[in-house]
C-alpha cells in the first residue's frame, strides 16, 4: 500500500473516475432538466413542410421528452451509479486495468524477486495482495459512489431517498464484485507474469466476455440460462439496478458468488505463485 500511496498510477486512475463521474452525472442532470425537455418538446412541434421517414417524427421527440422528465426523481442513488459505472462494466474494466498494471509491474521491475528473497513465504505474499485488492476495490467503489451521487446533488438531479444501511450493503456487495474481477486479473498476472496479457484478458473478463459465452450456451441449452446468475457480470448487472428490485438477485446470492470468485482465484493464485522464475 505504501508504493500505491506514493506512486502515480492510483491517483491517475481515481482522477479518471472522478472526471467520468462528474461529466456523466452532469450530463444526466442536463438531460432531465426542464430546459432540455422544453427543447425536445419544441422540436416535436416543428413542421418544416415535408416528412423524412428516415428521421424522428413528432411522436419520437415527445416520447424522448417524457422519458427525460421521468428520469429525475425516479432513480435511486444505487441505480444512478449503476447506470454510469456498473452496467456495461465501466468500473470493473478500470479496476482490472489498474490491478494488471500494478501487479505485473512487480514482476517486470524485479520488485517481487526482492520480496520473495526477503520473505520466501509466498502464501503471506498472496494474503497481502488479496487484502490489498479488496481494500482497493472498496476505495474505487467509495470514490465512484460519493462523486457520482455528490455531483448529482450539486447539479440538482433528484434521486429517490434510500436508507444509509441499504446504501452500505449495496456498496459492500459492489466492492466484492469489483474485487472478484481484480482477483481474476491478479490470477492472470501470476500465471503469465506479463502485463500485456494481463491487461487484455483482464479487460475482456471485466467487460463480460464470460457472460457472452454463457448467453451462447443458454441459447443452445435454455435450461442452462440460470448460469448467468452465477457470474460476476450477472451480479454487477443486478447491482446496477439496486437491491430488492424485481427480477434482481438477492444479497446472499451475490455475496456467495463474489466470495467464491475471490477465494477460488486466491487458491489457484497460490499455486501459480509457486513458480520459481522470479
N, C-alpha and C positions, 0 to 999 in steps of 0.2 A: 504493500500500500504506500510505502514511503516513495518508491520510484514513481508511482502513479501521481501522487500529490505534487511531486516536484518536477514531473515531466509535462509535456505539452499536449500529448495525444488525448488525455481525458478531458482537459479543458476545451480543446478544439471541438471534440465530439459533443460536449454539453452545450457549447456555444451554438453549434449547428442545430441541436434540438430546440434550444430557446428561440432561435430565429424562425424555425419552422412552426413552432407553436404560436408565436406572436402573429406571424403572417397568416396562418391558417385560421386562427380564431378571429382575427380582424376581418378576413375575407368573409367568413361565415356571418359575422355580425353585420357586415355591409349588405350581404345578400338578403338578410332578414329585416333590413331597415326599411322604414316607410318610403324613403327616397327611391330605393331600388325597386320596391313594389310599385310605386307610382310610375316609374319609368316603364315597367313591363305593362302596366295597365294602359298607359298612354299608347304604347306600341300596339296593343291589341285593338285600339280604336282607329288606327291609321288606315286609310284606304287610298291607295295611290292610283286606282283606276284599272288595275289588272291583277290577275291572280297567278302566282307562281306555285304550281302544285308541288314543286320540289322543296319549297321552303316552309317555314312555320306559318300557320294561319292564326287568326284572332283567338281561336279556342286554345291553341298551344300556348300563346302568351298569357291568356287568362289562367290556365292551369298552372303555369310556372309561377305566376304572381300569387296564386292561392297557396302553392307549396311553400313559397318563400315566407308568406305571412304565418304559416303554421309552424315554421322552423323555430322561431324564437318563442320560448316559453313551453315548448313541447319536448325538450331534451333534458335528460339528467346530466350531471357532470361526468358520470362514467361514460354515457353514450357520446358525449362531445369528444372526450379524449379518445374513445374507441373509434369514432368515425375519422379522426385525424391521424392517429398513430397505430392503432391495433388492427383495424380491418384493412387487410392488404399487406400487413407485415412490415410497416414502416419502422416502428421502434425495434422490432426483433432483428431486422436487417442491419440497422445502425449498430445495435449491440453486438451482433455477430461479427461485423467488420472490426469493431474495436477490440473484441476478445482475440480475434485472429491476429491482428497486428501486435497486440500486447504480448501474447503468449509465444507466438512464432519468433518474435524479436529476441526472446530469451535464448532460443536455440541458435539463431543465426548470429547473434552477437557474442555467444560464448558465455553468457551470464549463467545459464543453467549448469554448465560444466563446473563453474566455480562453486555454485550452490551444492551440487552433488559431491564435490570434493570435500567441502567443509562439513556437509551433513549428508552422509551416504543413505540415510533413511528416506527412500523415495515415497513411502507412504505418508510421511509427515509433509513432504512437498505437495502431494496430492490433496491432503486435507486442507492445507493452507490455501491452495489455489481454488478449491471448491468453495471455501468460505468467502474468499475474495470475489468470486464470480457472483455468488448470491448477494453479497453486500453491494457490489457494483450494479447489479440488476435493480436493487432497491433504490439506489441513487438515481439511476436513469428513470425509473418509474416515478419517483417523487418529483424530480425536476420537471419531467414531462407533464405530469398532472397539475402541479402547482402553477406552472407558467401558462398552460392552456386555460385552466379554469380562471386564474387570476386575470389574464388578458380579456377573457370573455366578460368578466365582471367590470373591468375598466371601460371597455368599449360599449357596455350596455346590452350585451347579449343575455337575455333572460333564460335562466335554467330552472328546472324543477328542483325544489329543495330536496335534499337527501340527508339522512342521518350520518353523523360522523362515524358511527360503528359500521354502517353499510359501506361507506367510502373506504374505511380502513380495511375491512375484509376484502373488498374488491382489489385494493392496492396490493395486499399480500398475495392474492392469487395471481395477479398480473406479474408481480415480481417473480414468483415461482415459475410461471410460464416463460418469461423472458430469460430467467436463469437456466431453464431447460435448454433453450436454444444456445445459450452461452456454453453450457456443458457439452452439447453435441459438437459445437465448433472447437472447443478445447480438446475433445477426443480426437478430432481430425488432426489438430496440431500435434498432439502427442503421438499419433500414428505415423504421420508423414514428415514432421519436423520442417515443413515447407510453408512459407507464408502465402505464396500464390495459390497453392492447392487448398489451403485452409480458408482463404478468402472466397474462392469460387464455391466450394462445397458448403461453407457456412452460409453464404448468401442464398444459395439455392434451397437449403433446408429452411432457413428463416422465411423465405418468400413463399413457402408452402408447396415445394415440389413433391413432397411425400403425400400431401393431401390430393394432389392431382392424380398421383398413381392410385391412391385408394378410390378416387372417383371413377377411374377407368375400371378398376376391379368391381366397383359397385354396379357399373353398367352391365358388365358381363355376368356378375353374380349379385342380383339385387338383395339377396338375403345378407350379404356382407357389408351393406351400407352403414351398419352400426359402427364399423371400424373407424369411421371418420371422427366419431366422438372420442376416440382414444388416441388422437394425435394432438400435438402441441398447437398446431394451427387451428384445429377444431375447438380447443379450449379457448384460445385467444379470440376466435371468431364469436364465441358465445359471450366472452367477457367484454367484447366491443359494444355489446348492447346493454351491458349492465348485469346485475344479479336479479334473479326472481322474475325474469321476463318469460313470456310464453314461448315455449319451444327451446329455451336455453338449458344449459347443463347446470346441474346442482353444484354448490360449493364443494361438497365432499368428493364428488366425482372429479372435479378439476384438481383438487388437492392431491388425490391419489394418483392421477395420471401424470401431473407435473413432477410429483415426488419420485415416481417410478423412473421417469426420464433422467432426473438428476442423479439418483442412486445408481441406475444402470450405466449411465455414462461414466460415473466415477469408478465403478467396479471395472469396466473394460479399460478405462484410462489407467488404472493401477497396473494392469497387465502390460499396457503399451509403454509405460514409463520404465519397465524393466529392461528395455533395450539399452545396451551398453555402448551406443555410438556417440554419446556425449560425455 
